[in-house]
């Protein structure tokens, strides 16, 4: 059974930090591109950060989080992380990790992904 399980969300004050984790199982984790998406209330999914195998495991970020968020993956442990610093209220959303085969579909579209987790809530508020 394929599973992606996110953890680490919560309530944090503006300027604070959180580290999200995503544990993968049931598929060949090291052969899949991994992406973090987020979805704020009333909005569609937005890709936040991704690690692309075909680009040599380069990491990419949406402009709004560059310099604040850091994504990493541990292929030995089938884990993906998202370190989020200097959090802002506009970062409030449900955060999902998702996996897709390299070169398939379009990275910005959640519908292109083979697997996704249930998400973890991140709320940034004073």
Order of alpha helices (4+ residues) and beta strands (2+ residues): beta-beta-beta-beta-beta-beta-beta-beta-beta-beta-beta
